[in-house]
Amino acid sequence: MQGTVASGAAIANAALTATDVNGKTATATAGADGTYTLDVGQLSAPVVVVATDPQGRADPLVSVIATLPAAGASSTVNVTTLTTAIGDLLTASGNALDLTAPATLGANVQPAAVQKASGTLNSALADILQQNGLSASSFDAIATPFTANQTGADAVIDSVQLLRNGSGTTLVSNGSPAQGLALNNQTTAPAAPLAAPPVAANTLGFMSGLLKACLSAQVAQRGTNASCAAAFDSHYMDNGYTSVDDYVAAFQLATSVGASVGQPVTLQYFKDASNTQSALVRIPYTLTDGTQGSFVTTAHQLAAPITLPDGSTASWNLVGNQLKYDARTESRVTLRTFLDSFADSTGNPDVSHYDAGMSFVFNPQGPNASNVNAVQVTGPGLPTGGLFLFRSSACGTANYLAIPGTKPATLPPTGSLTVASDTNEYRWSWQTVAGAATTFTPPSKYFWDTSQLDPSSVPFYPQYTYELFDSSGNPLDSFTVTSATPVVSANLGATTPWATVGQDVVANFLTPGGSAAGAATTASVDWTPNADAPPLLGVAVLTLGKSTAGVDGFTSVPGGATSATVTAGVDSTGAQTCAGSQFLPLVDGNYRIVQLRAKNANGVRFFQNVTYRDGASAPNAS
């Protein structure tokens, strides 16, 4: 069989594994254009095919075939976002990867069931299919040959996303993400199809090449580079930065020169305050050392076309979110593994668990923020009155505010306030790790919700209001931040593969008396990657004492890395904020955390904390 692997853009060099009803497998690798050929002559139907992106820009994609071609014949089996949706529709959980279990595959992937799932998908996509010259009555996402060129079937793929929140999977259109279709084997055709995008799927198709040309220039020369000038509006501003090199810190590195840029992913279309057609987009990139990343920005339609350096024309460019401050909101899942069993201040033992919520980021060192002492965040899923964030006393946290463990008595505070906490993560969902001896009970902390949040109660791309206060409690400004990530539950962590922190790190750095348990300016961390896990982007070390200010350190890592050295006091931008500082020793009353930091294709952060709290008096590390 043969086909195309694409999530909009072709998945170059995708690794494909076909698994049959007996558990037998066959493998292949796609070409640069996403096309593949796979010999299934030794397999028995039904078969499930899983494709993984070696660059991690797309989540694993799934396709199915209920009946194999006859000997000497062939079948087209595409592996795309749309075929994954069909797989989701064949499972009780809404997760097509469940079909890799032979028993589930054999029971669920039968010709009639696949045909029904395909029909349900086509009903949901009817308007989008029609927009791209295809018919809902005849389109076959699995078997229709196509080219990943942003037209026809590929344009349909570009117009939708699969959002997984741990409680299920929803198919949404970037024409109106608020309207989605939950996918599982109980799903029926929707009363109304998903909204078609207001513009063609290839509207921003030129942007990848234009940004690559921009980044081919030396960092100091981009301000006068013709490709950069065409890509970014003269009024461009993201988070208070008027240069993308300031907004995306990685673009200041020498390894950004010659970086590759992926196809922009449009998350949603909207009209801005002046009624201009705009789009929230995520743009992936890979630096020349293999470091992967992405940035979220806003594109808008121009009043008149502009001429690009190659002589072609374009009617859109990147204008940014127009915020005056460096702030963002991101969904997050954390796996907290405890190596100790000490009770915390609430009397509960440390129990390994997953938790999920939002990270509320405000950079007090960013543009226009020098007078900001506190930030109040309000919006979906937060308690009445919202949350307040303050400057942290922990080394390595100078570029973000933290949520205190205890709610201050006076809000907003009428004096300058610094907190010991180093977290900006609000936790509203939790789940005990399988096999734990006891059930996890959240501590009574300001950054923990008192009840579990249903992700479906919050919009897919929620908006939060940030209100800023000075050291006297006077309001300074307020603005709205749109999260570019879907709200998720802790169960997403339980269904996601994770890397494995090295046992030498556990023995030496995270065990009292270990060879690296003393105070140190650096920490060596290694891990074993998991090919199916979200791409690893960074490593952190977090330390705190019962009566000692915390000392943290952060570093980014290139793709494929298996080790890193983390320096105390270095923040997530790479700046040294506490020269001469040391990670706290692992002694009674202190804790240490080694954190692996990853991000999936939808922008959701995955933090893996391996923790040792030394003694019941050590601060809570949940």
Buried (B, 14 or more C-beta within 10 A) or exposed (E): BBBBBBBBBBBBBBBBBBBBBEEBBBEBBBBEBBBBEBEBEEBEBBBBBBBBBBBBBBBBBBBBBBEBBEEEEEBBBBBBBBBBBBBBBBBEBBBBBBBBBBEBBBBBBBEEBBEBBBBBBBBBBBBBBEBBEBEBEEBBBBBBEBBBBBBBBBBBBBBBBBBBBBBBBBBBBBBBBEBBBBBBBEBEBBEEBBBBBBBBBBBBBBBBBBBBBBBBBEBEEBEEBBBBBBBBBEEBBBBBBBBBBBBBBBBEBEBBBEBBBBBBBBBBBBEEEEEEBBBBBBBBBBBBBEBBBBBBBBBBBBEEEBEBBEEEEBBBBBBBBBBBBBBBBBBBBBBBBBBBEBEBBEEBBBBBBBBBBBBBBBBBBBBBBEEBBBBBBBBBBBEEEBBBBBBBBBBBBBBBBBBBBEBBEEBBBEEEBEBBBBBBBBBBBBBBBEEEEEEBBBBEBBBBBEEBBBBBEBBBBBEBEBBBBBBEBEEBBEBEBBBBBBBBBBBBBBEBEBBBBBEBBBBBBBBBEBEBBBBBBBBBBBBEBBEEBBBBBBBBBBBBBBEBBBBBBBBBBBBEBEEBEBBBBBBBBBBBBBEEBBBBBBBEBBBBBBBBBBBBBBBBBBBBBBBBBBBBBBBBBB
